[in-house]
Amino acid sequence: MTESLKTETIQNDRTLPRGVYALASLLFLAGGALLLAAIILPLLGTASVPWFIYLLYGGYFLVIGYGLWGGKRWAFFATLLMCAVLGFYQFQNALVLGRNALFQVIVLAAIAVYMLQPAVRAAFLRPAQPAE
């Protein structure tokens, strides 16, 4: 076999903290609820946004949940980006629309702080070990 055709198998020995699995489960739950809302709300005529927005939003949560559950590196960065973007929108809602967003901001900050803990960060950012 030539060098270009060889594939290197990667040993998946990553052990993730329980909180990552809990966060992934919550993202699966939220994604499922948003996908259900994409179907039910337009039928009831109560959708405040187009159905495809709920569909995309729910799909995003499902993809991020899948990545976190599998310990993917991209999911770590996507989760932090999600916290930053959703936090910005919560502040915008609080300032422009005068809505109380304290609980949402606290939850997003808690998720970001948890993801930046040394053990969680190390679980996602350390390189995978090649299998022997």
GROMACS elastic network, one bead per residue, 0.5 to 0.9 nm:
[ bonds ]
;  ai    aj funct       b0    kb
    1     4     6  0.82343   500
    1     5     6  0.65063   500
    1     6     6  0.69174   500
    2     5     6  0.55340   500
    2     6     6  0.67219   500
    3     6     6  0.54251   500
    3     7     6  0.86472   500
    4     7     6  0.81099   500
    8   130     6  0.70625   500
    8   131     6  0.78438   500
    9   130     6  0.61474   500
    9   131     6  0.57347   500
    9   132     6  0.83151   500
   10   128     6  0.65076   500
   10   129     6  0.61406   500
   10   131     6  0.53076   500
   10   132     6  0.89049   500
   11    14     6  0.86450   500
   11   128     6  0.67324   500
   11   129     6  0.56844   500
   11   130     6  0.55491   500
   11   132     6  0.84357   500
   12    15     6  0.88093   500
   12   128     6  0.68669   500
   12   129     6  0.75361   500
   12   130     6  0.87563   500
   12   131     6  0.86096   500
   13   128     6  0.77173   500
   13   129     6  0.77645   500
   14    71     6  0.72356   500
   14   123     6  0.65014   500
   14   124     6  0.81420   500
   14   128     6  0.77965   500
   15    71     6  0.83036   500
   15   123     6  0.68480   500
   16    19     6  0.82062   500
   16    20     6  0.65648   500
   16    21     6  0.76394   500
   16    69     6  0.84672   500
   16    70     6  0.89204   500
   16    71     6  0.69447   500
   16   119     6  0.87143   500
   16   120     6  0.71401   500
   16   123     6  0.60018   500
   16   124     6  0.80801   500
   17    20     6  0.56615   500
   17    21     6  0.72121   500
   17   119     6  0.77858   500
   17   120     6  0.65886   500
   17   123     6  0.80016   500
   18    21     6  0.52448   500
   18    22     6  0.63222   500
   18    23     6  0.87101   500
   19    23     6  0.60536   500
   19    24     6  0.84734   500
   19   114     6  0.82875   500
   19   120     6  0.88296   500
   20    23     6  0.50644   500
   20    24     6  0.60799   500
   20    25     6  0.85249   500
   20    68     6  0.65682   500
   20    69     6  0.70817   500
   20    71     6  0.86018   500
   20   114     6  0.89475   500
   20   115     6  0.81696   500
   20   120     6  0.78722   500
   21    25     6  0.60821   500
   21    26     6  0.86149   500
   21    65     6  0.86409   500
   21    68     6  0.72720   500
   21    69     6  0.58359   500
   22    25     6  0.50655   500
   22    26     6  0.62733   500
   22    27     6  0.86765   500
   23    26     6  0.50722   500
   23    27     6  0.62146   500
   23    28     6  0.86381   500
   23    65     6  0.74896   500
   23    68     6  0.79695   500
   23    69     6  0.87022   500
   23   111     6  0.82244   500
   24    27     6  0.50167   500
   24    28     6  0.61682   500
   24    29     6  0.85975   500
   24    61     6  0.88638   500
   24    62     6  0.85082   500
   24    64     6  0.75303   500
   24    66     6  0.69210   500
   24    67     6  0.81849   500
   24    68     6  0.57486   500
   24    69     6  0.57623   500
   25    28     6  0.50097   500
   25    29     6  0.61648   500
   25    30     6  0.86048   500
   25    65     6  0.68159   500
   25    69     6  0.81858   500
   26    30     6  0.60814   500
   26    31     6  0.84277   500
   26    65     6  0.78895   500
   27    30     6  0.50408   500
   27    31     6  0.58992   500
   27    32     6  0.84084   500
   27    58     6  0.88262   500
   27    61     6  0.53503   500
   27    62     6  0.62878   500
   27    63     6  0.88134   500
   27    64     6  0.72879   500
   27    65     6  0.51807   500
   27    66     6  0.86872   500
   28    31     6  0.50856   500
   28    32     6  0.60586   500
   28    33     6  0.85524   500
   28    58     6  0.86140   500
   28    61     6  0.65534   500
   28    62     6  0.52336   500
   28    63     6  0.85319   500
   28    64     6  0.85445   500
   28    65     6  0.56977   500
   28    66     6  0.78387   500
   29    32     6  0.51803   500
   29    33     6  0.61850   500
   29    34     6  0.86595   500
   29    61     6  0.87150   500
   29    62     6  0.83555   500
   30    33     6  0.50724   500
   30    34     6  0.61604   500
   30    35     6  0.86084   500
   30    58     6  0.69329   500
   30    61     6  0.68602   500
   30    62     6  0.80640   500
   31    34     6  0.51348   500
   31    35     6  0.61690   500
   31    36     6  0.85792   500
   31    55     6  0.86632   500
   31    57     6  0.72467   500
   31    59     6  0.61683   500
   31    60     6  0.73389   500
   31    62     6  0.51997   500
   31    63     6  0.87612   500
   31    65     6  0.85777   500
   32    35     6  0.50752   500
   32    36     6  0.61461   500
   32    37     6  0.85233   500
   32    58     6  0.64202   500
   32    59     6  0.83493   500
   32    61     6  0.85211   500
   32    62     6  0.75225   500
   33    36     6  0.50385   500
   33    37     6  0.60927   500
   33    38     6  0.86459   500
   33    58     6  0.73871   500
   34    38     6  0.61646   500
   34    39     6  0.88130   500
   34    54     6  0.55171   500
   34    55     6  0.66432   500
   34    56     6  0.88052   500
   34    57     6  0.69697   500
   34    59     6  0.83014   500
   34    61     6  0.89047   500
   35    38     6  0.50290   500
   35    39     6  0.67374   500
   35    40     6  0.88788   500
   35    54     6  0.63437   500
   35    55     6  0.53207   500
   35    56     6  0.83824   500
   35    57     6  0.81747   500
   35    58     6  0.53344   500
   35    59     6  0.74019   500
   36    39     6  0.52862   500
   36    40     6  0.60744   500
   36    41     6  0.82457   500
   36    54     6  0.86349   500
   36    55     6  0.85285   500
   36    58     6  0.87733   500
   37    40     6  0.50981   500
   37    41     6  0.53640   500
   37    42     6  0.80567   500
   37    47     6  0.83699   500
   37    51     6  0.78671   500
   37    54     6  0.67181   500
   37    55     6  0.81807   500
   38    41     6  0.61886   500
   38    42     6  0.69322   500
   38    47     6  0.83570   500
   38    50     6  0.81682   500
   38    52     6  0.67502   500
   38    53     6  0.78105   500
   38    54     6  0.51033   500
   38    55     6  0.55652   500
   38    58     6  0.85856   500
   39    42     6  0.63389   500
   39    43     6  0.68716   500
   39    51     6  0.71613   500
   39    54     6  0.88868   500
   39    55     6  0.85599   500
   40    43     6  0.52756   500
   40    44     6  0.63542   500
   40    45     6  0.87142   500
   40    46     6  0.89662   500
   40    47     6  0.87015   500
   41    44     6  0.51002   500
   41    45     6  0.60543   500
   41    46     6  0.54233   500
   41    48     6  0.86161   500
   41    51     6  0.77982   500
   42    46     6  0.62597   500
   42    47     6  0.53603   500
   42    48     6  0.89469   500
   42    50     6  0.79824   500
   42    51     6  0.65803   500
   43    46     6  0.79149   500
   43    47     6  0.85459   500
   44    47     6  0.77074   500
   45    48     6  0.88248   500
   47    50     6  0.67669   500
   47    51     6  0.72850   500
   48    51     6  0.89352   500
   49    52     6  0.84112   500
   49    53     6  0.67626   500
   49    54     6  0.77103   500
   50    53     6  0.56627   500
   50    54     6  0.72574   500
   51    54     6  0.53841   500
   51    55     6  0.63311   500
   51    56     6  0.88581   500
   52    56     6  0.60405   500
   52    57     6  0.83846   500
   53    56     6  0.51996   500
   53    57     6  0.60171   500
   53    58     6  0.84280   500
   54    57     6  0.50734   500
   54    58     6  0.59197   500
   54    59     6  0.83672   500
   55    58     6  0.52445   500
   55    59     6  0.60532   500
   55    60     6  0.85732   500
   56    59     6  0.50097   500
   56    60     6  0.60724   500
   56    61     6  0.86996   500
   57    60     6  0.51290   500
   57    61     6  0.64404   500
   57    62     6  0.87925   500
   58    61     6  0.51743   500
   58    62     6  0.62689   500
   58    63     6  0.87135   500
   59    62     6  0.50420   500
   59    63     6  0.61522   500
   59    64     6  0.86045   500
   60    63     6  0.52072   500
   60    64     6  0.61967   500
   60    65     6  0.85035   500
   61    64     6  0.51908   500
   61    65     6  0.59916   500
   61    66     6  0.85138   500
   62    65     6  0.50341   500
   62    66     6  0.60771   500
   62    67     6  0.85987   500
   63    66     6  0.50735   500
   63    67     6  0.62163   500
   63    68     6  0.86807   500
   63    75     6  0.84867   500
   64    67     6  0.50404   500
   64    68     6  0.61491   500
   64    69     6  0.85398   500
   64    74     6  0.88306   500
   64    75     6  0.57145   500
   64    76     6  0.86612   500
   64    78     6  0.70226   500
   64    79     6  0.69970   500
   65    68     6  0.51482   500
   65    69     6  0.60678   500
   65    70     6  0.85768   500
   65    75     6  0.79546   500
   66    69     6  0.51464   500
   66    70     6  0.62295   500
   66    71     6  0.86173   500
   66    72     6  0.86217   500
   66    75     6  0.82851   500
   67    70     6  0.51738   500
   67    71     6  0.60825   500
   67    72     6  0.51040   500
   67    73     6  0.79252   500
   67    74     6  0.73439   500
   67    76     6  0.80759   500
   68    71     6  0.50086   500
   68    72     6  0.60767   500
   68    73     6  0.83313   500
   68    74     6  0.87433   500
   68    75     6  0.54956   500
   68    76     6  0.69096   500
   68    79     6  0.84272   500
   68   124     6  0.89267   500
   69    72     6  0.78295   500
   70    75     6  0.88697   500
   71    74     6  0.88121   500
   71    75     6  0.74317   500
   71    76     6  0.80485   500
   71   123     6  0.75745   500
   71   124     6  0.60579   500
   72    75     6  0.53968   500
   72    76     6  0.69713   500
   72   124     6  0.66208   500
   72   125     6  0.89000   500
   73    76     6  0.53744   500
   73    77     6  0.69711   500
   73    78     6  0.88419   500
   73   123     6  0.89879   500
   73   124     6  0.52783   500
   73   125     6  0.61842   500
   73   126     6  0.88768   500
   74    77     6  0.53465   500
   74    78     6  0.60469   500
   74    79     6  0.85573   500
   74   124     6  0.86934   500
   75    79     6  0.58997   500
   75    80     6  0.85447   500
   75   124     6  0.85739   500
   76    79     6  0.52933   500
   76    80     6  0.65045   500
   76    81     6  0.87449   500
   76   115     6  0.74010   500
   76   121     6  0.79379   500
   76   124     6  0.65655   500
   76   125     6  0.82830   500
   77    80     6  0.51709   500
   77    81     6  0.61111   500
   77    82     6  0.84714   500
   78    82     6  0.59290   500
   78    83     6  0.85830   500
   79    83     6  0.62377   500
   79    84     6  0.86933   500
   79   111     6  0.84464   500
   79   112     6  0.77599   500
   79   115     6  0.80959   500
   80    83     6  0.51237   500
   80    84     6  0.63364   500
   80    85     6  0.87401   500
   80   111     6  0.82161   500
   80   112     6  0.58842   500
   80   115     6  0.74443   500
   80   116     6  0.86367   500
   81    84     6  0.50987   500
   81    85     6  0.61298   500
   81    86     6  0.84561   500
   82    85     6  0.52505   500
   82    86     6  0.59107   500
   82    87     6  0.81488   500
   82   108     6  0.87233   500
   83    86     6  0.53413   500
   83    87     6  0.57583   500
   83    88     6  0.84680   500
   83   105     6  0.89297   500
   83   108     6  0.53981   500
   83   109     6  0.71712   500
   83   111     6  0.73394   500
   83   112     6  0.62987   500
   84    87     6  0.50865   500
   84    88     6  0.61914   500
   84    89     6  0.87754   500
   84   108     6  0.80141   500
   84   109     6  0.86596   500
   84   112     6  0.83007   500
   85    88     6  0.51334   500
   85    89     6  0.63994   500
   85    90     6  0.87142   500
   86    89     6  0.50539   500
   86    90     6  0.61315   500
   86    91     6  0.86566   500
   86   104     6  0.88769   500
   86   105     6  0.84220   500
   86   108     6  0.76434   500
   87    90     6  0.50414   500
   87    91     6  0.62713   500
   87    92     6  0.85548   500
   87   104     6  0.78297   500
   87   105     6  0.58628   500
   87   108     6  0.65094   500
   87   109     6  0.79227   500
   88    91     6  0.51985   500
   88    92     6  0.61569   500
   88    93     6  0.86816   500
   88   105     6  0.89823   500
   89    93     6  0.60907   500
   89    94     6  0.84976   500
   90    93     6  0.50653   500
   90    94     6  0.61563   500
   90    95     6  0.86631   500
   90    99     6  0.87708   500
   90   100     6  0.87909   500
   90   101     6  0.58758   500
   90   102     6  0.84538   500
   90   104     6  0.71082   500
   90   105     6  0.66542   500
   91    95     6  0.61495   500
   91    96     6  0.84356   500
   91   101     6  0.71039   500
   91   102     6  0.89031   500
   91   105     6  0.78325   500
   92    95     6  0.52198   500
   92    96     6  0.57594   500
   92    97     6  0.76275   500
   92    98     6  0.89385   500
   93    96     6  0.54176   500
   93    97     6  0.50931   500
   93    98     6  0.65187   500
   93    99     6  0.59523   500
   93   100     6  0.80678   500
   93   101     6  0.73812   500
   94    97     6  0.58334   500
   94   100     6  0.57362   500
   94   101     6  0.58524   500
   94   102     6  0.85363   500
   95    98     6  0.54281   500
   95    99     6  0.74826   500
   96    99     6  0.81143   500
   98   101     6  0.89946   500
  100   103     6  0.80217   500
  100   104     6  0.88796   500
  101   104     6  0.53963   500
  101   105     6  0.61739   500
  101   106     6  0.86393   500
  102   105     6  0.52401   500
  102   106     6  0.61444   500
  102   107     6  0.86753   500
  103   106     6  0.51487   500
  103   107     6  0.62154   500
  103   108     6  0.86703   500
  104   107     6  0.51646   500
  104   108     6  0.61771   500
  104   109     6  0.85404   500
  105   108     6  0.51369   500
  105   109     6  0.60195   500
  105   110     6  0.84790   500
  106   109     6  0.50871   500
  106   110     6  0.60437   500
  106   111     6  0.86291   500
  107   110     6  0.50556   500
  107   111     6  0.62383   500
  107   112     6  0.86945   500
  108   111     6  0.51326   500
  108   112     6  0.62525   500
  108   113     6  0.86342   500
  109   112     6  0.50921   500
  109   113     6  0.60611   500
  109   114     6  0.84575   500
  110   113     6  0.51213   500
  110   114     6  0.59986   500
  110   115     6  0.85307   500
  111   114     6  0.51037   500
  111   115     6  0.61240   500
  111   116     6  0.86458   500
  112   115     6  0.51468   500
  112   116     6  0.62649   500
  112   117     6  0.88845   500
  113   116     6  0.51375   500
  113   117     6  0.64735   500
  114   117     6  0.53120   500
  114   118     6  0.89897   500
  114   120     6  0.74159   500
  114   121     6  0.89471   500
  115   118     6  0.83559   500
  115   119     6  0.88342   500
  115   120     6  0.58130   500
  115   121     6  0.62833   500
  116   119     6  0.83550   500
  116   120     6  0.66644   500
  116   121     6  0.56163   500
  117   120     6  0.54324   500
  117   121     6  0.59486   500
  117   122     6  0.84311   500
  118   121     6  0.51237   500
  118   122     6  0.59029   500
  118   123     6  0.85108   500
  119   122     6  0.51641   500
  119   123     6  0.61907   500
  119   124     6  0.89165   500
  120   123     6  0.51179   500
  120   124     6  0.66192   500
  120   125     6  0.86925   500
  121   124     6  0.54260   500
  121   125     6  0.59496   500
  121   126     6  0.82577   500
  122   125     6  0.51493   500
  122   126     6  0.55411   500
  123   126     6  0.62310   500
  124   127     6  0.83200   500
  125   128     6  0.89156   500
